[in-house]
């Protein structure tokens, strides 16, 4: 069989696609392939005369009308109408899913004309038409390319313009940001400068206030020291010391004028206030020191090495008075409180508590406070307050010496004399308020149960007392006590020496 020269591929594709099941198209395709043009033309003309007659066209028109009259979802009805019409026209029905898809597309988008084209496809284009179509497509392509090029140029121009605009806008925004950043920087620097200035002013103010406080504290300290020195000088220059000698009527013997018992009083007075004073008694005995609360890390527990140990660590001041200076300061404060009425109910003087005083000492200071008219927080339930309940005795060593392992002492009393007075009190809002004072200026209290009658010049133990000078007091009061102490010490030393000799002889 000779080699075939195929016709235009587009024409063959169109014939096969639209008439694949038609015997007429197959014959047409065969004749076309063997270049039987004349025979093909005559045969084609005869076929067209036979196939395109009115009956066939009417069958197709009726089928298309019925198909388009059906609703979209009546798919099976449409296919039945279509297949019946094709079979009536000696055409093959739908035989594949592709044919069904092609049918649906033609009906949906082509309508009636599309439906008719399913039965009578349009003839394939001629070479001239194809050439014209190619030329038209080429011209269209060129036109499109030119349009695309023009649009590209326009886009480029627009993009360039937009780029310039964006660059200008970005430049403008950058300039605005730079301006804002500069303004913000200037504002921050200004704010920081203000803060730094405020800190500097605050620091200068703080330093000035500290200097002022230090200066005030220094001045206050100087004033305090000056007042204390003035007070000390004043006390020293204005303290009146009286030496009282109070003997018993009985004598040590018939021929002697020396009394069997006596009492010596050193009374110190400043203006109307009595200061710490001393009482010495002929009945005082030399005794061995009793250890109470003596313990230091550099000392063996329970062993006192010297009289200084006794004084510093061990000696029991059972009823020691606050110092005269503390009493004076406390009373000045009480006077201010009474004048300003700045004490509250259930008043507690915390400054007093911080001093670490004993309960008796605090009670005594509260007693002195009430005498100045200031409220107190004393917990009392009686209407009057006896002076003797708050007067204290301070027991201190007059002479002290260590013999062997024992420390021997002779004591005297340190007292705070007071004009005899009982205070009449009442309670108000939790505070104890002074109502009145039962005062007896003729009696001077020198401790619990001990009085000195200033009118009769006598004590509770002896009927008469006399004022003597310091030398006479030392001779009549201090010297006998010293002799008693020395005699006891000599006897203890002699006893200790004899004990040592006895031990040596035995060895």
ABEGO torsion letter per residue (X at the ends): XBBBBBBBAAAAAAAAAAAAABAAAAAAAAAAAAGBAAAAAAAAAAAAAAAABAAAAAAAAAAAAAAAABBAABAAAAAAAAAAAAAAAGBBBBABAAAAAAAAAAAAAAEAAAAAAAABBBBBBBAAAAAAAAAAAAAAAAAAAAAAAAAAAAAAAAAAAAAAAAAAAAAAAAAAAAAAAAAAAAAAAAAAAAAAAAAAAAAAAAAAAAAAAAAAAAAAAAAAAAAAAAAAAAAAAABBBBBBBBBBABBABAABABBABBBBBBBBBBEABBBBBBBBBAABBBBBBBBAABBBAABBBGBBABAAAAAAAABBBABBBBBAAAAAAAAAAAAAAAAAGABBBGBBBAAAAAAGBBAAAAAAAAAAAAAAGBBBABBBABABBBAAAABBBBBBBABBBBBEABBBBBBBBBBBBBBBBBBBBBBBGGBBBBABBBBBAABBBAEBGBBBBAAAGBBAABABBBBBBAAAAAAAAAAAAAAAAAAAAAAAAAAAAAAAAAAAAAX
